[in-house]
Amino acid sequence: MTTLILRARGSRRPKTYELGIESEVLEMRPAIRVRTLGLIKVRTTTLNQNGEVVQVSVGGCGGLDF
């Protein structure tokens, strides 16, 4: 778990949250033009301090050296 400390405007006391992050590789494939590089698709899930899902993000990244 990662600890995140937030302070709202006008508030003197910050709130502390514990967040967990899970990442899963959904897809890996070589790039079309440069076969030594590749592309991945990842799902990242953020969990709050109670283990509840608060955010899910799916995105891609390119230029990875295979």
TIMI-2910 file (N, C-alpha, C, CB; in pm, 1 decimal, decimal comma, always signed):
<rs>
+----------+----------+----------+----------+----------+----------+----------+----------+----------+----------+----------+----------+------+
!      n_x !      n_y !      n_z !     ca_x !     ca_y !     ca_z !      c_x !      c_y !      c_z !     cb_x !     cb_y !     cb_z ! resn !
+----------+----------+----------+----------+----------+----------+----------+----------+----------+----------+----------+----------+------+
!    +83,9 !   -118,0 !     +0,0 !     +0,0 !     +0,0 !     +0,0 !    +88,4 !   +124,3 !     +0,0 !    -95,4 !     -0,2 !   +121,6 !  Met !
!    +40,2 !   +228,4 !    -65,5 !   +108,2 !   +356,5 !    -71,5 !    +31,0 !   +454,9 !    +13,3 !   +121,9 !   +406,9 !   -217,3 !  Thr !
!    +99,3 !   +535,3 !    +92,1 !    +33,7 !   +633,8 !   +176,6 !    +25,6 !   +766,0 !   +103,2 !   +108,0 !   +650,2 !   +310,2 !  Thr !
!    -93,3 !   +824,4 !    +98,6 !   -117,8 !   +951,8 !    +33,0 !   -171,8 !  +1047,6 !   +137,6 !   -216,8 !   +936,8 !    -87,2 !  Leu !
!   -111,7 !  +1165,1 !   +149,5 !   -156,6 !  +1265,0 !   +246,4 !   -215,9 !  +1382,9 !   +169,5 !    -38,8 !  +1311,6 !   +339,3 !  Ile !
!   -342,7 !  +1413,3 !   +195,6 !   -412,5 !  +1522,4 !   +127,7 !   -455,3 !  +1627,2 !   +228,3 !   -534,5 !  +1469,8 !    +50,2 !  Leu !
!   -447,8 !  +1753,1 !   +186,8 !   -496,3 !  +1862,5 !   +270,9 !   -594,2 !  +1945,4 !   +188,2 !   -377,5 !  +1951,3 !   +324,5 !  Arg !
!   -718,7 !  +1952,9 !   +232,8 !   -821,0 !  +2030,8 !   +163,4 !   -797,5 !  +2179,5 !   +189,1 !   -963,7 !  +1988,8 !   +209,4 !  Ala !
!   -840,8 !  +2262,5 !    +95,9 !   -828,0 !  +2407,4 !   +115,0 !   -899,4 !  +2451,5 !   +241,2 !   -883,8 !  +2483,2 !     -6,0 !  Arg !
!   -834,5 !  +2534,4 !   +318,0 !   -894,2 !  +2586,1 !   +440,5 !   -884,7 !  +2490,6 !   +558,2 !  -1036,9 !  +2619,5 !   +416,1 !  Gly !
!   -840,1 !  +2368,1 !   +534,9 !   -828,6 !  +2269,5 !   +642,0 !   -689,7 !  +2276,2 !   +702,8 !   -858,0 !  +2127,3 !   +589,6 !  Ser !
!   -683,6 !  +2267,1 !   +833,1 !   -554,4 !  +2269,3 !   +901,4 !   -498,1 !  +2129,3 !   +922,1 !   -567,5 !  +2339,4 !  +1035,1 !  Arg !
!   -584,5 !  +2029,3 !   +917,5 !   -540,2 !  +1892,6 !   +941,3 !   -544,9 !  +1812,3 !   +812,4 !   -626,2 !  +1825,6 !  +1049,1 !  Arg !
!   -432,2 !  +1758,6 !   +769,2 !   -434,3 !  +1674,8 !   +649,0 !   -496,4 !  +1539,3 !   +677,9 !   -292,9 !  +1656,5 !   +593,9 !  Pro !
!   -557,0 !  +1479,3 !   +576,5 !   -609,9 !  +1343,1 !   +587,6 !   -510,0 !  +1248,7 !   +523,9 !   -750,6 !  +1330,0 !   +520,1 !  Lys !
!   -493,9 !  +1133,3 !   +583,8 !   -402,0 !  +1033,0 !   +532,8 !   -482,7 !   +915,9 !   +476,6 !   -304,3 !   +985,2 !   +644,0 !  Thr !
!   -448,8 !   +875,4 !   +355,2 !   -514,6 !   +763,5 !   +289,5 !   -409,5 !   +660,7 !   +250,7 !   -594,9 !   +810,7 !   +165,1 !  Tyr !
!   -444,5 !   +533,7 !   +257,3 !   -357,0 !   +426,9 !   +208,8 !   -418,0 !   +372,9 !    +81,0 !   -338,6 !   +312,9 !   +315,9 !  Glu !
!   -341,5 !   +378,7 !    -27,5 !   -389,8 !   +332,0 !   -157,0 !   -307,0 !   +214,0 !   -204,6 !   -385,9 !   +445,2 !   -260,5 !  Leu !
!   -372,8 !   +115,9 !   -261,4 !   -304,4 !     +2,3 !   -322,0 !   -319,6 !     +9,9 !   -472,7 !   -359,7 !   -131,7 !   -268,0 !  Gly !
!   -217,9 !    -32,9 !   -544,0 !   -221,5 !    -29,1 !   -689,7 !   -186,9 !   -167,6 !   -743,0 !   -123,4 !    +78,6 !   -745,8 !  Ile !
!   -270,8 !   -218,4 !   -833,0 !   -246,9 !   -346,5 !   -898,7 !   -241,9 !   -321,5 !  -1048,8 !   -357,6 !   -451,7 !   -862,2 !  Glu !
!   -143,0 !   -377,1 !  -1116,1 !   -131,7 !   -363,1 !  -1260,9 !   -128,0 !   -500,3 !  -1326,3 !     -6,2 !   -282,3 !  -1298,4 !  Ser !
!   -195,0 !   -511,8 !  -1439,3 !   -200,9 !   -637,1 !  -1513,4 !   -172,2 !   -608,5 !  -1660,6 !   -339,6 !   -706,3 !  -1495,9 !  Glu !
!    -76,5 !   -679,7 !  -1718,2 !    -46,9 !   -666,1 !  -1860,6 !   -153,2 !   -743,2 !  -1938,3 !    +97,6 !   -718,3 !  -1894,6 !  Val !
!   -227,8 !   -672,8 !  -2023,3 !   -335,8 !   -734,5 !  -2100,3 !   -289,0 !   -784,9 !  -2235,6 !   -448,4 !   -636,1 !  -2119,5 !  Leu !
!   -190,9 !   -715,7 !  -2293,6 !   -147,7 !   -750,6 !  -2429,0 !     -3,3 !   -704,8 !  -2449,5 !   -241,5 !   -686,3 !  -2535,8 !  Glu !
!    +75,5 !   -787,2 !  -2518,8 !   +212,2 !   -751,7 !  -2559,2 !   +227,8 !   -790,6 !  -2705,0 !   +320,7 !   -822,9 !  -2469,1 !  Met !
!   +283,8 !   -698,7 !  -2785,1 !   +308,0 !   -733,5 !  -2924,7 !   +425,4 !   -652,7 !  -2978,0 !   +181,6 !   -709,0 !  -3010,4 !  Arg !
!   +496,2 !   -708,1 !  -3074,7 !   +608,0 !   -634,7 !  -3133,4 !   +558,7 !   -516,7 !  -3216,9 !   +693,6 !   -728,2 !  -3219,7 !  Pro !
!   +640,1 !   -412,9 !  -3224,8 !   +608,2 !   -299,6 !  -3310,5 !   +615,7 !   -343,1 !  -3456,7 !   +704,4 !   -180,7 !  -3283,2 !  Ala !
!   +542,1 !   -275,5 !  -3542,6 !   +537,3 !   -313,7 !  -3683,9 !   +669,2 !   -282,3 !  -3754,3 !   +421,9 !   -241,8 !  -3754,6 !  Ile !
!   +724,0 !   -164,5 !  -3730,7 !   +843,4 !   -123,2 !  -3805,8 !   +974,6 !   -169,0 !  -3743,2 !   +845,2 !    +26,0 !  -3818,8 !  Arg !
!   +980,7 !   -168,4 !  -3611,3 !  +1106,1 !   -205,9 !  -3543,0 !  +1076,1 !   -327,8 !  -3456,7 !  +1164,0 !    -86,1 !  -3455,2 !  Val !
!  +1114,7 !   -445,1 !  -3501,6 !  +1077,8 !   -571,2 !  -3435,8 !  +1141,8 !   -589,3 !  -3297,5 !  +1117,0 !   -687,3 !  -3524,0 !  Arg !
!  +1247,6 !   -514,6 !  -3266,2 !  +1309,7 !   -528,3 !  -3133,9 !  +1235,3 !   -445,9 !  -3029,3 !  +1457,0 !   -485,4 !  -3139,2 !  Thr !
!  +1144,0 !   -358,8 !  -3071,7 !  +1062,3 !   -280,1 !  -2980,1 !   +921,0 !   -334,5 !  -2979,1 !  +1062,7 !   -131,0 !  -3019,4 !  Leu !
!   +843,8 !   -299,5 !  -2876,4 !   +708,9 !   -352,1 !  -2869,6 !   +610,6 !   -258,6 !  -2802,9 !   +709,6 !   -480,9 !  -2798,1 !  Gly !
!   +487,1 !   -302,2 !  -2799,5 !   +376,8 !   -228,0 !  -2740,4 !   +310,6 !   -315,0 !  -2633,4 !   +273,6 !   -184,8 !  -2849,2 !  Leu !
!   +265,3 !   -250,9 !  -2525,7 !   +190,1 !   -324,4 !  -2424,2 !    +61,6 !   -249,1 !  -2391,8 !   +275,3 !   -345,0 !  -2296,1 !  Ile !
!    -36,3 !   -322,6 !  -2343,1 !   -162,0 !   -266,8 !  -2294,9 !   -176,6 !   -312,8 !  -2150,4 !   -285,5 !   -312,2 !  -2384,1 !  Lys !
!   -200,5 !   -218,3 !  -2059,2 !   -200,2 !   -247,3 !  -1915,8 !   -329,3 !   -198,3 !  -1851,0 !    -78,3 !   -182,3 !  -1847,7 !  Val !
!   -383,2 !   -276,2 !  -1758,3 !   -494,8 !   -232,9 !  -1673,7 !   -439,0 !   -206,7 !  -1534,1 !   -610,6 !   -340,7 !  -1669,9 !  Arg !
!   -461,3 !    -85,4 !  -1483,1 !   -415,6 !    -49,1 !  -1348,8 !   -538,1 !    -21,3 !  -1262,8 !   -319,8 !    +75,3 !  -1352,3 !  Thr !
!   -545,7 !    -88,6 !  -1148,1 !   -657,5 !    -73,4 !  -1055,2 !   -606,3 !    -10,7 !   -926,0 !   -726,3 !   -210,4 !  -1026,9 !  Thr !
!   -673,5 !    +95,3 !   -880,4 !   -638,4 !   +161,5 !   -754,6 !   -741,2 !   +122,8 !   -649,4 !   -631,8 !   +316,9 !   -771,8 !  Thr !
!   -692,2 !    +79,5 !   -532,5 !   -777,9 !    +37,3 !   -421,2 !   -760,7 !   +134,3 !   -304,9 !   -744,4 !   -108,4 !   -376,6 !  Leu !
!   -870,1 !   +162,6 !   -232,3 !   -858,6 !   +248,5 !   -114,4 !   -816,2 !   +166,4 !     +7,1 !   -992,1 !   +320,8 !    -86,3 !  Asn !
!   -812,3 !   +231,7 !   +123,9 !   -765,1 !   +166,0 !   +245,8 !   -854,4 !    +51,3 !   +290,8 !   -754,2 !   +266,6 !   +356,5 !  Gln !
!   -976,9 !    +42,7 !   +235,6 !  -1068,6 !    -67,1 !   +268,9 !  -1064,7 !   -178,8 !   +165,4 !  -1210,5 !    -14,5 !   +281,5 !  Asn !
!   -974,7 !   -167,5 !    +66,1 !   -964,5 !   -267,9 !    -38,1 !  -1068,2 !   -253,3 !   -146,8 !   -975,1 !   -402,3 !    +21,4 !  Gly !
!  -1141,3 !   -141,6 !   -149,0 !  -1243,8 !   -117,2 !   -249,8 !  -1181,8 !    -50,8 !   -372,6 !  -1357,2 !    -29,6 !   -192,2 !  Glu !
!  -1229,0 !    -89,6 !   -490,6 !  -1179,2 !    -31,4 !   -614,9 !  -1230,1 !   +111,7 !   -625,7 !  -1223,4 !   -115,8 !   -738,5 !  Val !
!  -1138,4 !   +207,2 !   -645,3 !  -1176,8 !   +346,9 !   -660,0 !  -1143,8 !   +401,4 !   -799,3 !  -1107,6 !   +430,9 !   -554,1 !  Val !
!  -1059,3 !   +330,2 !   -875,0 !  -1024,8 !   +374,9 !  -1009,7 !   -970,2 !   +258,0 !  -1090,4 !   -922,0 !   +490,0 !  -1004,9 !  Gln !
!  -1010,3 !   +250,0 !  -1216,2 !   -954,5 !   +152,0 !  -1309,5 !   -913,3 !   +227,4 !  -1435,1 !  -1057,7 !    +37,3 !  -1342,6 !  Val !
!   -791,5 !   +204,8 !  -1478,4 !   -738,2 !   +272,4 !  -1596,3 !   -679,1 !   +168,0 !  -1690,2 !   -631,2 !   +378,8 !  -1556,9 !  Ser !
!   -710,4 !   +178,8 !  -1820,0 !   -653,8 !    +90,6 !  -1920,5 !   -582,7 !   +179,5 !  -2021,7 !   -764,1 !     +0,8 !  -1988,6 !  Val !
!   -455,1 !   +148,3 !  -2046,7 !   -379,5 !   +229,4 !  -2140,4 !   -266,7 !   +151,2 !  -2203,0 !   -325,3 !   +351,9 !  -2072,0 !  Gly !
!   -205,3 !   +212,2 !  -2300,2 !    -97,0 !   +147,2 !  -2371,5 !    +32,0 !   +225,1 !  -2359,4 !   -132,9 !   +129,3 !  -2516,7 !  Gly !
!   +140,5 !   +157,1 !  -2390,9 !   +272,6 !   +217,3 !  -2386,2 !   +354,4 !   +155,6 !  -2499,6 !   +341,6 !   +195,4 !  -2246,1 !  Cys !
!   +431,3 !   +236,0 !  -2567,8 !   +508,7 !   +184,9 !  -2680,0 !   +656,2 !   +212,1 !  -2663,1 !   +460,2 !   +245,2 !  -2808,9 !  Gly !
!   +733,7 !   +148,8 !  -2746,7 !   +877,9 !   +170,8 !  -2745,6 !   +953,2 !    +86,9 !  -2645,4 !   +905,7 !   +312,3 !  -2719,1 !  Gly !
!   +892,2 !    -19,0 !  -2596,8 !   +958,0 !   -105,2 !  -2498,8 !  +1052,6 !   -201,9 !  -2568,6 !   +854,0 !   -182,6 !  -2415,9 !  Leu !
!  +1168,0 !   -221,9 !  -2511,7 !  +1268,1 !   -310,6 !  -2570,0 !  +1237,7 !   -454,0 !  -2527,3 !  +1412,3 !   -268,8 !  -2526,9 !  Asp !
!  +1202,4 !   -539,8 !  -2622,7 !  +1170,8 !   -680,0 !  -2592,7 !  +1296,3 !   -761,9 !  -2584,3 !  +1077,6 !   -738,9 !  -2697,6 !  Phe !
+----------+----------+----------+----------+----------+----------+----------+----------+----------+----------+----------+----------+------+
</rs>
